[in-house]
Amino acid sequence: MAQRREAAMTMAEEIQQLKKEKNAVILAHYYVAPEIQEIADVVGDSFNLSKEAVARPEQTIVFCGVSFMGESAKVLNPEKTVLMPDPEADCPMAHMADGETIARMREKYEDLAVVCYINSTAELKTHADVCVTSSNAVKIVRALPNKNIFFIPDRNLAHYVAQQVPEKHFVFNEGYCPIHDKMAAEALKQCKAAHPQAEVLTHPECPRSVLDLSDYVGSTTGIIDYARKSSGTSFIICTENGVRHQLEKENPDKTFYFLQPEPVCTDMKRITLEKVLHVLKTGENQVELPEDLRVQSCVPLDRMMTLGK
């Protein structure tokens, strides 16, 4: 009888059962596939997931996202086990800066703060003074005592923050998110022409030309909150298409459009139910960091958690 029940159990049910047995929590980014979001305990953006990784009592974190997210969770929770369903899921932008350039900028500019987007490797974070996310970047940069800001690795988010905090002097890096950076103003204009009543909600990793055509610019969480609170009924969403699941779930009476071709992060979509189940069963794909690297990269993350409150 027990064998028949086990055979009949769905993969999602097996994941939920194993999660309880292993004292595990499943964290998922808004950009992963809908079926992964559905089995997660928490779905959020980078900042919210960082906070949840610290706040949750479970000793095992299954992080359904890309590698820098798992690294950040481990940096902030050295005593916990962090499992990545697919260790090959990476973020190209996370590598688009380097220590040599940062050192040159520190020599060139007095009173320089190196502000590092959380979408970066643990090694890159060791060179930073503070980390930020798209949710809190403006608030944190404004709070810094430094006049000069070297913002890494994303140039688009940096230009957006610079526009919001004109009293600071920004030095720009040339990193970018391949998914957001590819979004073009012309494609947005075409979408607006097809849906003239729709409000445009845009992630700040997009180019300035797209931001300038938008009604709202903010993080994925900000976009979801705006759509929920808005009296509007149709929206053009300029970010990765995984966010559609939460938008439609919270707003079944509203319509959401994406630029064509739809923006898809193939790395985020590498996460599958099979892979989540595998790491829960085996404990494989643990995030391991040398202690000196973990300690150094924790400093800007801790400062972010303090300044971002």
N, C-alpha and C positions, 0 to 999 in steps of 0.2 A: 504493500500500500504506500509506504513512504517513498519507494523508488518511483512509483507511478506519479505521485504528487510532484516529486523533483523533476521528472521528465516533462511534466506539464507546465512547470514554472517558466514564465517568460524571462528573457534576459534582464529586463528592467527589474522584475521582481527579485531575481537572483542577486542583482547588484544591491538592491535595498537590504536584503537579508545579510549579505556579506558585510555591508557597510556597518550594520549594527554589531555583528560579531567581531569585527576588527576595530571597533571604536574609531571609525573614519568619518570624515566629512567630505562631501564633494562640492568643490567650488568650480564654477564655470563662467567663462566670459560670454558677453552678449553675442560675440561673433561665431561661436561654435554652432554646430547643427542643432536644429530644434529638439531632436530626440535626446541630445545630451543636456540641453537646458532643462528638459522636463524631469530628468532623474537627479538633477543637482539640488543640493540643500540651499545653496546661495548662487544666484546669477547676478553679475554686476560688471562694472568697469574696473579698470586697474586699481584705482584708489579704494573703492569699496571692497574689493577682494583682498587687498593688502590689509585693510582694517579687520576684515572678517577672519583672515588667517591668524591674526593675533588674538582676537576676541574669543574664537571658538574653543571649547574645552577639549575637543577630540584630539587624540595624540597622532592620528594619521590624517594627512591632507592629500586628497586626490585632486590635483589641479588640472582642470580641463582648459588648457590654454597653451600658449607658446612658452619657450624655455625661459625667457627673462622673468616671467611671472612665477614660475616654480623656484627660480633662484631667489627672487625677492621674498617669497614665502619662507624659504629655508634661512635666509639671512635674518629675518625677523623672528624666526622660531627654531633656533638651533637644536632644541630638545625634541622637536617633533619630526616625524617621518613625512617627507614630502614625495609623493609619487606622481610621475608624469605619464599619462596614458601613451603618449608618443614622444619620446625624447628628441626625435628629429624635427618636430614642429618648432620652427624658429621664426624670428622676426628680423628681416634683413636690416631694417633701420637700427636695430639694437646694436649693430656693429659699425655704424657709420660715423664714428669719431675715434680719436686716438690720443694716447697720453702725450705724445710728442707735440702735437698741435696745442693741446691744453697748456703744456709747459711754456711754449712760446708765447701764448696769449697772457699768461701770468707775468712773464717778463716784460711784455709790451705795455700792458695796462696796469696802472696802480689801482688799488682798491677794487680788484676784480673779484666777482663772485661767479664761480662756475656752477651753473644751474643745469642739472641733468634730468631730462625727461625719464620717467620710470621705465619707458620702453627702451631699455639699454641693458647691456650685460653687467654682471656683477663687477667684472674687472673695470669697466668704464666708470662705474659708480665710485670706485675708490679714488678717482681723480676729482670728484665733485665736492662742492661745499654743501649742496642741498639737492634733494630730488624733488620733482614735482610731477603731477599728473595733469591731464587736460582739465580736470575738475577744479584743481586748486592752484594752477600755475600763476594766474594773475594775482591772486591773494598773497601767495608766498613771495613772489618777486617784489611786489609793492612793499612787503614787510621787511625786506632785506635792507640793511644799512648801506650797502655798497651802491655806488653810482654806476659802475661798469658791470655789465652782465654778459657773460659768454654762455649762450644757451645751446645745449647739445642734446641729442643729435639732430632734432627735427627743425629745419628752417621754416616750415610753414607755421607750426605752432609758435615758434620764436617771433615771427613777424606779427602774428596775431596778438601775442602778449605785449610786444613792443608798442603796438598801436593803443593798447589799453593802459599802458604805464609809460606815457611819453616823458616823464621826468627822469627816466633811466636811459643810459647810453648802452645800446645793444651791439654786440659783436655776433655775427651770424655764422653758423656752421652750415655745411651743405648736405646734411642728411635729410632723408624724407621717407615717408611710408609709400611704397610702390603702389598700393591700392588707392589711397586717398590722393596722392600726387597726380595720378592719372586722370582724375576727374576734371573735365574741361568745361569752361564757361559756355562754349558753344552747345555742348550736350545739355547743359542745364537750361539754356535759353530755349532749346527745342522742347524740352520737357515742360517748361513753363508755358510755352505757346499751346501745347496740347492740353494742359491742365491749368488754365489761367486763375482759377479760384484757389489753387493749392498754395499753402504756405511752405516756404523752403527752410528746412532745418538741416544744419550743416555742422560737421565735425571740423575743429580748427586745424586738423592735419591736412585739410584741403588747401589748394592754392588760393592766394588772395583774390584772384579774379572770380572764383566761385563764392568765396565769403562775401564779396561785395554785392552779390546778387541774392543774398540770403536774408530771410526774416529773423532767423535766430541762429546763433553760433554757440556751440557748447559740446560737452562730452557726450558719450552715448547715454549716460544716465540723465544728463540735462535734456537731451533730445526726447527721451521717453517721457520725462516729467512734463516738458512743454506740450507735447502732443496730448497727454492725458488732461491737462488743465485747460487747454485751448478750447474755445467755442467753435473753432473751425472743424470741418469734417473731412478735409483732404489735405495731404501733405506730400511734398517731395523730399525724400530723405537722402542726404548726401553723406553717406558713410557705408560701411560694409553691410551686406544684405542680411547677415545673421540677426541684426537688430529687429528685423521684420517680425520675428516670432513673438517677442515681448510686446512690440507695438500693437500687433493685432490681438494678442491675448488680452491686453488691458483695454483696448478700444475696438470692440467688435463692430461698432457702428460707424467707424471711420475708415477712410481709404488711404493707402500709402503707395507712393510711386517711387521707383528708383531710376537713376540714370541708366541708359543703355549703352553698351552691355552692362548688366548688373555687376557692381563691384564685389568680388569674391576673394577672400584671403584663403588660398589653398592650404596654407599651414594650419590655420584654425580648423579647417574642415578635415584635417587628418585625424582628429579625435573621433573615435567611434565607440559604440556601446561595447563591442567586442574587446577593444583595447582597455576600456575602463574596467570591465569584468576581469580581464587578464591580470592587471596590476593589483586588483583587490585580492585575487586568488593567490598570486605568487609573491607579491611584495617587490616585484622587479621595478626597474627604472627609477630608483631612488635618486633624489638630487643630493649630491655630495659636493661640498666646497671646502677647500683648505681653510683652516681656522683663521689664519692671518687675513686671507681674502674676505672671509665672512665678516670679520670684525671691522675691517676698513670700509667695506661697502655698506655696513650697517649705520655708520655715522651720518651720511646724508639722508638715509631713509628715516632714521630716528628724528632727525631735524625736521623732515617733512611731516612726520606724524605729529610733532609738537606744533609747528607753525600752521599746519593745515586744519587744526581742530576748530 
